[in-house]
Amino acid sequence: MEWRSAGLSWADGGRAGLVWERGDVSPLVVGRRVGFRALGRRECVGARGNPCPVGAVVPGRGTQARCADCARLDRAHSVAADTLADDPRTYRVYLAWFGAGMVKVGLTREERGPARLLEQGAVAFAWLGRGPLMAARRAEELLRVALGVPDRISYARKRAVRAGLPGQDERRRELERMHGFALALDGWPESLERMPLGEQGVVDHGEAFGLARLAGVGGFAVTELVDGGVVLGDLVAVAGPDVCLDDGGRLIVLDSRLLRGWRLEGAGDAERTTVPVREVPLVQGGLF
């Protein structure tokens, strides 16, 4: 049976799963065997729930899986492009921690809970405020400037620091300090409710990601899928979009965003991963 990938989701109560275009979800369970073979060519996934009108072929190494026209259409109706000023939904502003001194400010729809933070690989986070979209956007800019933090961090940088992460207490203290400074700032939009740390406090994803299982292990990152190529191994950890597999003692790291647009089938009698990979060197004694 053939399946077409829709990527990875953290929406199911903070549990990771591979999503398929027809709506099925395959839970990712540590220790379970994961294997599939790519078929044919990688096609554009379209935009806003609509298929690509020309079925364009897209590069295997890209993470967006959209042709130029569909990418423009998708962005034209996104929160990031500030084209949804009349969106009536409630948004939350957050601080996300990825490594020592690596914090960003961002926003997400309240109904999504922590899913956005899990998707982008935030090791820890704290809520700052909640309210209408444009008020949240103004607060995001205020905090970005006042705290001296970006609103975007490349995934390559996030991966690069995972080996040398400080302990949970240290990352909690860094976020608590920045959170207190942020809430004390003047200039917050009146319609945005500030959110004290309260009972939830700083949320840490180290255990959910399984980061401890990656320490001190070298690996190989999948660079792209190819027709007939196999990805195979026992699940070790899932961190953000990364699926980490033990392939006979060799750690294979697959950015699940590379799956979108491919037709996949079971790995059959394949014995190991055959798609192109690049070695990921050990940095400070751990992966990445």
C-alpha positions as CSV (number, residue, x, y, z in Angstrom):
1,M,0.0,0.0,0.0
2,E,1.2,3.5,-0.9
3,W,1.0,6.5,1.4
4,R,1.6,10.2,0.9
5,S,3.3,12.0,3.7
6,A,1.9,15.1,5.3
7,G,4.9,15.4,7.7
8,L,5.0,15.1,11.5
9,S,2.6,16.4,14.1
10,W,2.9,17.1,17.8
11,A,-0.8,18.0,18.1
12,D,-1.9,14.8,19.9
13,G,-1.5,15.8,23.5
14,G,2.2,16.5,23.0
15,R,2.9,13.1,21.4
16,A,4.6,12.9,18.0
17,G,3.1,11.1,15.0
18,L,3.6,10.8,11.3
19,V,0.6,12.3,9.5
20,W,-0.6,11.0,6.1
21,E,-2.6,13.0,3.5
22,R,-5.8,11.0,4.0
23,G,-5.8,11.8,7.7
24,D,-4.3,8.8,9.3
25,V,-1.6,9.2,12.0
26,S,1.2,6.8,12.9
27,P,2.3,7.3,16.5
28,L,6.1,7.5,17.0
29,V,6.9,5.2,19.9
30,V,10.5,4.9,21.2
31,G,11.9,1.4,20.5
32,R,9.4,0.7,17.7
33,R,10.7,-0.1,14.2
34,V,10.2,2.6,11.6
35,G,10.8,1.9,7.9
36,F,9.6,3.1,4.5
37,R,10.7,3.4,0.9
38,A,10.2,6.5,-1.3
39,L,8.5,6.1,-4.6
40,G,8.5,8.2,-7.8
41,R,9.2,11.9,-7.5
42,R,8.5,14.6,-4.9
43,E,5.6,16.7,-5.8
44,C,4.4,20.1,-4.5
45,V,1.9,19.8,-1.6
46,G,-0.1,22.8,-2.7
47,A,-1.4,25.6,-0.6
48,R,-4.2,26.3,1.9
49,G,-5.6,22.8,1.5
50,N,-5.6,22.9,-2.3
51,P,-3.5,20.7,-4.5
52,C,-0.8,22.3,-6.7
53,P,-2.6,23.0,-10.0
54,V,0.4,21.7,-12.1
55,G,1.6,19.0,-9.9
56,A,5.1,20.6,-9.9
57,V,8.1,18.6,-9.0
58,V,10.0,20.1,-6.0
59,P,13.7,19.6,-4.9
60,G,14.3,16.7,-2.5
61,R,16.5,18.8,-0.1
62,G,13.9,21.6,0.6
63,T,11.9,21.5,3.8
64,Q,8.8,23.4,2.4
65,A,7.8,21.0,-0.3
66,R,6.1,23.7,-2.3
67,C,6.7,25.2,-5.7
68,A,7.3,29.0,-5.9
69,D,3.7,29.8,-6.8
70,C,2.1,27.7,-4.1
71,A,4.6,29.0,-1.5
72,R,3.6,32.6,-2.4
73,L,-0.1,31.7,-2.0
74,D,0.4,29.9,1.3
75,R,2.4,32.8,2.8
76,A,-0.2,35.4,1.5
77,H,-2.7,33.9,4.0
78,S,-0.4,33.3,6.9
79,V,-0.1,34.9,10.3
80,A,3.6,35.5,9.7
81,A,2.8,37.7,6.7
82,D,0.4,39.9,8.7
83,T,-2.4,39.4,6.3
84,L,-5.0,38.2,8.9
85,A,-5.5,41.4,10.8
86,D,-9.2,40.5,11.3
87,D,-8.6,37.1,12.8
88,P,-11.0,36.8,15.7
89,R,-9.1,34.0,17.5
90,T,-7.0,34.4,20.7
91,Y,-3.3,34.2,20.3
92,R,-0.5,33.7,22.9
93,V,2.9,35.3,23.0
94,Y,5.7,33.1,24.3
95,L,9.4,32.9,25.1
96,A,11.1,29.8,23.7
97,W,14.5,28.5,24.8
98,F,16.8,26.5,22.5
99,G,20.2,26.8,24.2
100,A,22.2,29.0,26.6
101,G,21.7,32.5,25.4
102,M,19.4,31.3,22.5
103,V,15.9,32.5,23.2
104,K,13.3,33.8,20.8
105,V,9.9,35.5,21.2
106,G,6.9,34.3,19.1
107,L,3.2,33.8,19.0
108,T,0.8,30.9,18.4
109,R,-3.0,30.4,18.4
110,E,-4.2,29.6,21.9
111,E,-6.2,26.6,20.7
112,R,-3.0,24.9,19.6
113,G,-1.5,24.9,23.1
114,P,2.2,23.9,23.1
115,A,2.1,22.2,19.7
116,R,3.9,25.1,17.9
117,L,6.7,25.0,20.5
118,L,7.2,21.2,20.1
119,E,7.2,21.5,16.3
120,Q,10.0,24.1,16.3
121,G,12.1,22.1,18.8
122,A,11.9,24.5,21.8
123,V,13.6,22.7,24.6
124,A,11.7,24.9,27.1
125,F,9.2,27.8,27.0
126,A,7.0,30.1,29.0
127,W,3.8,32.0,28.1
128,L,3.9,35.8,28.3
129,G,0.5,37.0,27.2
130,R,-2.8,36.3,25.5
131,G,-5.2,38.4,23.4
132,P,-6.1,39.5,19.8
133,L,-3.7,38.8,17.0
134,M,-2.6,42.3,16.2
135,A,-2.1,43.1,19.9
136,A,0.0,39.9,20.2
137,R,2.0,41.0,17.2
138,R,2.7,44.4,18.7
139,A,3.8,42.8,22.0
140,E,6.0,40.4,20.1
141,E,7.9,43.3,18.5
142,L,8.1,45.2,21.8
143,L,9.6,42.2,23.5
144,R,11.9,41.3,20.7
145,V,13.5,44.8,20.8
146,A,13.5,45.2,24.6
147,L,14.9,41.7,25.3
148,G,17.3,41.8,22.4
149,V,16.1,38.4,21.1
150,P,15.0,37.4,17.5
151,D,11.6,36.2,16.3
152,R,13.3,33.5,14.3
153,I,16.2,31.0,14.8
154,S,17.4,28.7,12.1
155,Y,16.9,25.0,12.7
156,A,20.6,24.4,11.9
157,R,21.5,26.6,14.9
158,K,19.0,24.7,17.1
159,R,20.6,21.4,16.2
160,A,24.1,22.7,16.7
161,V,23.7,23.4,20.4
162,R,21.9,20.2,21.5
163,A,25.0,18.4,22.6
164,G,26.0,21.1,25.1
165,L,22.7,22.0,26.7
166,P,22.8,23.0,30.3
167,G,20.6,21.2,32.8
168,Q,16.8,21.8,33.3
169,D,17.3,24.0,36.3
170,E,19.6,26.4,34.4
171,R,17.4,26.8,31.4
172,R,14.4,27.3,33.8
173,R,16.2,30.1,35.6
174,E,17.2,31.8,32.4
175,L,13.6,31.8,31.2
176,E,12.2,32.9,34.6
177,R,14.6,35.9,34.6
178,M,13.6,37.0,31.1
179,H,9.9,36.4,31.8
180,G,10.0,38.7,34.8
181,F,11.8,41.4,32.9
182,A,9.3,41.1,30.0
183,L,6.2,41.4,32.2
184,A,7.6,44.5,33.9
185,L,8.0,46.4,30.7
186,D,5.9,49.4,29.9
187,G,4.2,49.7,26.5
188,W,2.2,46.5,26.4
189,P,-1.0,46.7,24.3
190,E,-4.0,47.3,26.6
191,S,-5.9,44.5,25.0
192,L,-3.2,41.9,25.7
193,E,-3.4,40.1,29.1
194,R,-0.1,39.5,30.7
195,M,0.5,35.9,31.9
196,P,2.4,35.4,35.2
197,L,4.3,32.1,35.4
198,G,1.7,30.8,38.0
199,E,1.2,27.1,38.4
200,Q,2.4,26.1,34.9
201,G,5.7,27.9,35.2
202,V,8.4,27.1,32.6
203,V,7.5,24.1,30.5
204,D,10.5,21.8,29.6
205,H,10.5,19.4,26.6
206,G,13.8,17.7,27.3
207,E,12.1,14.5,28.4
208,A,9.4,14.6,25.6
209,F,12.2,15.0,23.0
210,G,14.3,12.2,24.6
211,L,17.4,14.5,24.5
212,A,19.3,12.4,27.1
213,R,19.2,9.4,24.7
214,L,21.1,11.5,22.0
215,A,24.0,12.6,24.2
216,G,27.4,11.3,23.2
217,V,26.2,9.6,20.0
218,G,27.5,10.5,16.5
219,G,25.0,10.2,13.7
220,F,24.1,10.7,10.0
221,A,21.5,13.2,8.8
222,V,19.4,12.4,5.8
223,T,20.0,15.0,3.2
224,E,17.1,14.0,0.9
225,L,14.8,11.2,-0.1
226,V,15.2,9.6,-3.6
227,D,13.1,7.2,-5.7
228,G,13.6,3.8,-4.2
229,G,15.5,5.0,-1.2
230,V,14.9,3.5,2.2
231,V,14.9,4.9,5.7
232,L,15.0,2.3,8.4
233,G,15.7,1.9,12.1
234,D,14.4,1.6,15.7
235,L,13.1,4.9,17.1
236,V,15.4,6.5,19.6
237,A,14.0,10.0,20.0
238,V,11.9,12.7,18.3
239,A,13.0,16.3,18.8
240,G,11.1,19.0,17.0
241,P,10.8,17.8,13.4
242,D,13.8,15.4,13.7
243,V,13.1,11.6,13.9
244,C,16.2,9.8,15.3
245,L,16.6,6.1,14.4
246,D,19.0,3.4,15.4
247,D,19.9,1.6,12.1
248,G,22.1,-1.3,13.3
249,G,24.2,0.8,15.6
250,R,24.3,3.8,13.3
251,L,22.1,6.8,14.3
252,I,20.0,8.2,11.4
253,V,18.5,11.6,11.8
254,L,15.6,12.4,9.5
255,D,14.1,15.9,9.3
256,S,10.5,14.8,8.8
257,R,9.8,17.9,6.7
258,L,11.8,16.1,3.9
259,L,9.0,13.5,3.8
260,R,6.2,15.8,2.6
261,G,5.4,15.4,-1.1
262,W,6.7,11.9,-1.4
263,R,4.7,8.7,-1.9
264,L,5.9,6.1,0.5
265,E,5.5,2.3,1.0
266,G,6.8,-0.2,3.5
267,A,10.5,-0.9,3.6
268,G,9.8,-4.6,2.7
269,D,12.9,-6.8,3.0
270,A,15.3,-3.8,3.2
271,E,18.1,-4.2,5.8
272,R,19.3,-0.6,6.3
273,T,18.9,3.0,5.3
274,T,19.9,3.7,1.7
275,V,18.9,7.3,1.1
276,P,21.8,9.9,0.9
277,V,23.1,11.0,4.3
278,R,25.9,13.1,5.7
279,E,27.9,12.5,8.8
280,V,27.1,14.7,11.7
281,P,30.2,15.2,13.9
282,L,30.2,15.1,17.6
283,V,30.2,18.5,19.2
284,Q,31.0,18.8,22.9
285,G,30.5,15.1,23.4
286,G,27.0,14.8,22.0
287,L,24.9,14.7,18.8
288,F,25.0,17.9,16.7
